Amino acid sequence: MSAAPQAESEPILVRSDAGGVATLTLNRPSQYNALSTELLAELQGTLDAIAQEASVRVVVMAGAGKAFCAGHDLKQMRANHDKAYMQRLFAQCGQVMLTILRLPQPVIARIHGIAAAAGCQLVATCDLAVAAEAARFAVSGINVGLFCATPSVALARNMGRKQAMEMLLTGDFIDAAEAQRRGLVNRVVPLDRLDAEVKQLTDSICGKSAAALSLGKQAFYHQLELGLEGAYGLATEAMASNMMCADAGEGIDAFMQKRRPEWQGR
């Protein structure tokens, strides 16, 4: 969570696009990709732009250097010791997390190193997560006297309450295998297979209907916040609306005719 200076010429967020996949790389390696207000602003603007880009089918979130993301920038926080500043900072971070959830495209976290505090929150917020075997995860704010309340929102929606509370109360790291057992990540592979594993997921998703993915992602997260009856009501409307999409008709026709579907997009 250090905050050493970085050359001004280096972008703090790097975007690269290939084959319908937009990869966003947190690029503050000497600060372990800590989420400064500037980096959060870059993320927000880039995600807002991607939401409007039909050519982007999947987003991959990655980190440069040794870490995925070590959380908030503690040095910057200590330099701005004011409650109003803190409220803006955590609201800004929360808005980025909500934007990821509301993004039409699926978002995959590619975790090669540590993901701590708000970095672990970022992993928990992404729709899918693939980790290298050496990756480690923690919500470690408690170690410096700060309970990770905002990361707890995402964490508690990924794993059991007692598992989440153990991480929040102790600040201890868990390894990638344990993170997978707890539901924080989908897949764990050796580091040299990390990119191939992520590509396997992006290739699969890029082959699906963008309209169905967008509608389905929105319905999935919405229904989680409802009671059982309300969830079924929302899911019923989502499926009925999905069936009215041209892609659903094309997909069913292609299945019956034993051919590949030709999706029309969002």
C-alpha positions, 0 to 999 in steps of 0.5 A: 500500500505504499505510494512512491512517486511514478513518472508523470509520462506513464499512464496509471491505467493502460487499456489494450483491445484485441478481438472484442476484449478490452484489458484494463491494466492498473499501472502503478507498479511501484505503489502496488497499483494502489487505488489513488483518486486519480486511478479511480477517476481513470477507471470510472471514465474508461468503464463509462466509455466501454459501456457504450462500445458495442465492439467490446464484448468482455473486459479483463482487469489486470495489474502491472508489476508484482501485485494485482492491487494492494487497496487504497493509497494510504499515503494519499489518504493520510495527506488528506485527513479530512472526513469530507475527503474520505467520504468522497474517496469511498463514494468514488470507489463505490461508484467504480464498483457499481459501474463494474456490476452495471456494465453491459459486458462481463468483467474478468479479474486476472490476479497474478499477485496480491489483492488486498483491501480494496484490491480484494474488493475489486476481485469480488466485484468482477463477474469472474476471477482467474488467479495464479497459484501464487496470488494471495487475498486479504482485507487487511485494513484492520491491521492498521486500525481500519475495518474494511467496511466497503470491501465487506459489501462485495466480499459478503456477496461472494462467500459465506458470512463467517468466512468473510468475517474471519478475513475482515476481523483478522486481516490475514491473507488466504492463498488462491486455492482457499479463495477458490474454495470460498467462492472468491475466484473461479479458477486457479492455475500456474502463473504461466497458464494464467493468460491462456485460462483467461483467454479460454473464458473470453473466447467462450463469452465472445461467442455468446449473444451480447444482448443476452449477456447484458440482459442476463448480467443485469437481472442476475445482480438485481434479483440477488437483492430481492426476496424469493417471490420478487426474484422470480418475478424479475427473472420471469420478466427478464426471460420474457424480454430476452425471448423477444430479442432477435438473438434469441430467435436466431439462436433457437433457429440455429440450434434446430437447424444445426448451424452456428448462430449469427448474433446481431449484437447489443 
